Amino acid sequence: MSDLARRVLKGDRIAISKTISAIENREYNWVELLRDLFSYTGHAFVIGITGPPGTGKSSLVDRLAKVFRSKGSKVAILAVDPTSPVSGGAILGDRVRMIDHSLDSGVYIRSMASRGDEGGLSRAARNAIRVLDAAGNDLVIAETVGIGQAEVEIVQVADLVVVVLMPELGDEVQAIKAGLMEIGDIFVVNKSDLPGADKVIYNLQTILSSRGVWKQVAIKVSAKTGEGIEDLVSFIEKYRSGYVGSEAAKRRKLKSLSEELIRNVGFVLSENAEYVLRSRQELNEVVSKVANRQLDPESATKLLLKSLSPQELELDNDQGKERGKKRKATR
Amino acid sequence: MSDLARRVLKGDRIAISKTISAIENREYNWVELLRDLFSYTGHAFVIGITGPPGTGKSSLVDRLAKVFRSKGSKVAILAVDPTSPVSGGAILGDRVRMIDHSLDSGVYIRSMASRGDEGGLSRAARNAIRVLDAAGNDLVIAETVGIGQAEVEIVQVADLVVVVLMPELGDEVQAIKAGLMEIGDIFVVNKSDLPGADKVIYNLQTILSSRGVWKQVAIKVSAKTGEGIEDLVSFIEKYRSGYVGSEAAKRRKLKSLSEELIRNVGFVLSENAEYVLRSRQELNEVVSKVANRQLDPESATKLLLKSLSPQELELDNDQGKERGKKRKATR
């Protein structure tokens, strides 16, 4: 085991930060680091917090971290910022609010942002949660905006998913909400001082009770005033005590791992294909033909697909790892 | 050429709908339909309209379609609904507002929603735009919420991207906005009756003028009252007359096609890998090993990757097409 991994296991904050950065940037040692740490995971309870933009997830995470901290838990927060699809430059402004935690050595906070590559972010975030787990945290809170597939993938790694909603969501946000209804274990209506909070709770309870099987709950909270936070914490603890070690937990873990591995394979294949195609003159020739309408886009896709070799996709040897290094270096 | 494709070229609305559905569901004839129609594309001017949730894009598209229609243009609207990542059940409620268009045979409206598969949606939407182009529309307006990579991919196929913002956007939405700044040609501040509209315009103009190169503009509009809509239309027409046939247009088209083909290849690879892995007992065995911490997730990914054959990924023969059919049928 590397010295860095050893320091992570002891909870060394600098080592944790370095390791997560290595994973994020896929530095030469990232796979080895993960391999070293992975066998030490499984201690932390992972809470995924998600919801539409603007529902006050960060303030809520703030509140929760403080309560769990006061109960003696070692808490880590992983804030995965909205994917800024082109620039990759997510604004981490509201994280500044969390600075007061950082003075408390029992709360570790880390932000991760997309670099225009959602699949990569999701993979890195899931591995960062593992690092925070191996580092001895009792609770890892992963927070993300629930708007895209990648974000949902991130919270699906969690033992418990809290979906944060608020009154007065517009039509489009309602559609986002519809997608989130299926992944939440606990639904929170934040900003409960706004008009309409009771109606949202009523609607949620109607939807949830019509399902029957799952013991999902809807709670009204205000991260601003603290209203309902204790209720939320006790629901989380109740859920946790029934969940840890249960058959449902095992099934959920297997399902989540299975989806993760499938997505990882797809991600590596896509990335290798992209790297190979971009380095070839053939791409431009095919693109020109499509632009001149001598070739349609789907036939062109097939043509490019067939031009790839198993070696280039890392199907059957170890060149890929070396190429990965070179690729990184030339960025 | 199939009879269906021939009817699309004549602008037959039922044929257009059938063809887009065939593409969306990847029915047995979708590639052939696209191949038939592709050589007839290139007539339509494609406007992509995007922006954070709740900024009133649909109402604006409504207004624009009416103005262009009144000028005699044949207009098609493709509304790509928010990706509901798990359920796939996007709420198309606000499309109901558009019903008044549907009585006008000069405006064709089509909604597409994700089925939990963003890459697939993006690919289908880009091909649907081609169908609407081949069908003889002068203007195709593709509308989508600008929150994820897939949505941005959709509008990047456009000749002109209009980014719709509004005053009073929260922190997280600001981050989304940051990503959209780089893809917009025209920036619109909708809901100009809300306080702060002038400030948003001022900020936008400051950012845009600091760039210099692009002739991007920021316009204040109200889709509700109609304020600024004529200005927006005249900016669009000015842009269009400078753009069509220009070197910039050619470069943009080549770039967009190149990115599309690369993504298509990655998408087909990921999908084939997923199909193959899910059908194998080996996946469960590897997942169990990871769950028991005998194997780490990245080594497991590599193991699964190496288990795939070139044939299974459609690298070197035509079995894939047949498998695609079977796959569809067993869903």
Interface residues (C-beta under 8 A of the other chain):
Chain A: V31 L34 R35 F38 S39 T41 G42 P52 P53 G54 D81 P82 T83 S84 P85 V86 S87 G88 G89 A90 I91 G93 D94 G116 D117 E118 R126 N127 R130 V145 G146 I147 G148 Q149 A150 E151 V152 G170 D171 E172 V173 Q174 A175 I176 A178 G179 L180 M181 E182 I183 K250 K253 L254 L257 S258 E260 L261 I262 R263 N264 V265 G266 F267 V268 L269 S270 E271 A273 E274 L277 R278 L283 N284 V286 V287 S288 V290 A291 R293 D296 P297 E298 S299 A300 T301 K302 L304 L305 K306 L308 S309 P310 L313 E314 L315 D316
Chain B: V31 L34 R35 F38 S39 T41 G42 P52 P53 G54 D81 P82 T83 S84 P85 V86 S87 G88 G89 A90 I91 G93 D94 G116 D117 E118 R126 N127 R130 V145 G146 I147 G148 Q149 A150 E151 V152 G170 D171 E172 V173 Q174 A175 I176 A178 G179 L180 M181 E182 I183 K250 K253 L254 L257 S258 E260 L261 I262 R263 N264 V265 G266 F267 V268 L269 S270 E271 A273 E274 L277 R278 L283 N284 V286 V287 S288 V290 A291 R293 D296 P297 E298 S299 A300 T301 K302 L304 L305 K306 L308 S309 P310 L313 E314 L315 D316
